Amino acid sequence: MSIKVKVSGINILLQGLDKYEDKIQKQFQEELKGWSDRTAADAIRDTPVDTGALKSSIRSVLGANGLTWIVKVGGINGVHYAPYVVFGTGSFVSNAFLQEYGLVQYASQFKGASQDRVNLPMRDFLYRNARLEFEKTLKEIKNIIAKSRI
């Protein structure tokens, strides 16, 4: 199982991208790739390490539409436990965190049906970093728009 983070609502921004000159469009794309690369690097830095497999599964990938970037964790090389490390398990799942980050529905797909409860603490190394890096990216995109002439 892998988890991923991508910027929601980016399609709205990208829909209007064609009204900008090619140079500006390229800068937008570079900013989005930069967000993904920085988020992946921050996640690698902050990942709890046991064997190192989880850390080595973090990657920045181009989305299927060829315009958006996604950071994925796990789902390769036998690493199928990423959601349980990030979100926690049992009574250690932080509902406040999930609500604040809009992850309640997303995280629910990883909730097991078993009555056996293993309580592992939440160790978010991904979503907070993604949010911090996107704040920087959004500021840069606003600067690009402000400097452009439509």
C-alpha positions in Angstrom: 0.0 0.0 0.0 1.3 3.4 -0.8 0.2 6.8 0.3 0.4 10.0 -1.8 0.1 13.7 -1.5 -0.8 15.9 -4.4 -2.2 19.5 -4.5 -5.9 19.4 -4.8 -7.5 22.2 -6.8 -4.4 22.6 -8.9 -6.5 21.8 -12.0 -8.3 25.1 -11.6 -5.0 26.9 -11.7 -3.8 24.8 -14.7 -7.0 25.4 -16.7 -6.1 29.1 -17.0 -2.5 28.4 -17.7 -2.8 28.5 -21.5 -3.5 32.3 -21.4 0.0 32.9 -20.2 3.0 32.9 -22.5 5.1 29.7 -22.8 7.8 31.1 -20.5 5.3 31.7 -17.7 3.8 28.2 -18.2 7.2 26.7 -17.9 7.8 28.6 -14.6 4.5 27.3 -13.2 5.5 23.7 -14.1 9.0 24.2 -12.6 7.4 25.5 -9.4 5.1 22.5 -9.1 7.9 20.1 -9.8 10.0 22.0 -7.2 7.2 21.5 -4.6 7.2 17.8 -5.2 10.9 17.5 -5.1 11.2 19.5 -1.9 8.4 17.7 -0.3 10.0 14.3 -1.1 13.4 15.5 0.2 11.8 16.8 3.4 9.9 13.6 3.9 13.1 11.6 3.4 14.8 13.7 6.0 12.0 13.3 8.5 11.1 9.6 8.0 11.5 7.4 11.0 14.1 4.8 10.2 14.1 1.1 11.2 15.4 -0.7 8.1 15.5 2.3 5.8 13.0 0.7 3.4 10.3 3.3 4.0 12.7 6.1 3.4 13.9 4.6 0.2 10.3 4.2 -1.1 9.7 8.0 -1.2 9.6 9.5 -4.7 8.4 12.4 -6.7 6.4 11.4 -9.8 4.7 13.2 -12.6 0.9 12.8 -12.6 -0.9 11.0 -15.3 -2.1 14.2 -16.8 1.5 15.3 -17.4 0.9 18.5 -15.6 0.8 17.7 -11.9 3.4 16.3 -9.5 2.7 13.7 -6.8 4.8 12.5 -3.8 4.4 8.8 -3.2 5.5 6.8 -0.2 5.5 3.0 -0.1 3.8 0.6 -2.5 7.1 -0.6 -3.9 9.9 -3.0 -2.8 7.6 -4.6 -0.2 6.9 -1.4 1.6 3.1 -1.6 2.2 3.0 -0.1 5.7 3.4 3.6 4.9 -0.1 4.6 5.9 0.2 3.0 9.3 3.4 4.9 10.0 2.0 8.3 8.9 -1.5 8.0 10.3 -0.9 5.8 13.3 -3.1 2.9 14.3 -5.6 2.0 16.9 -6.2 4.6 19.6 -3.1 6.5 18.4 -4.8 7.8 15.2 -5.1 11.6 15.5 -8.5 12.5 14.3 -7.7 16.2 14.9 -4.8 15.9 12.5 -6.8 14.1 9.9 -9.6 16.7 10.0 -7.2 19.7 9.9 -5.5 18.3 6.8 -8.6 17.1 5.1 -7.5 13.4 5.3 -10.4 11.8 7.1 -11.8 10.1 4.0 -8.4 9.3 2.5 -7.1 7.7 5.7 -10.3 5.7 6.2 -9.3 3.4 3.3 -6.4 2.2 5.3 -8.4 1.4 8.4 -8.4 -2.4 9.0 -11.5 -4.4 9.8 -9.8 -6.5 12.4 -10.7 -6.1 16.1 -7.1 -6.6 17.0 -5.7 -3.2 17.8 -2.0 -2.5 17.6 -1.4 1.1 18.8 1.3 2.7 16.8 1.8 6.5 17.1 1.2 8.8 14.2 4.5 9.9 12.7 3.7 12.3 9.9 6.7 13.0 7.9 4.8 13.7 4.7 1.7 15.9 5.0 3.0 18.7 7.1 6.1 19.0 4.9 3.8 19.1 1.8 1.7 21.9 3.3 4.8 24.0 4.3 6.4 23.5 0.8 3.1 24.3 -0.9 2.9 27.6 1.0 6.3 28.5 -0.5 5.2 27.3 -4.0 2.0 29.3 -3.9 3.9 32.4 -3.0 6.2 31.9 -5.9 3.3 31.3 -8.3 1.7 34.5 -7.1 5.0 36.3 -7.8 5.2 34.8 -11.3 1.6 35.9 -12.0 2.3 39.4 -10.6 5.4 39.8 -12.9 3.6 38.6 -16.0 1.6 40.6 -18.4 -1.6 39.0 -19.7 
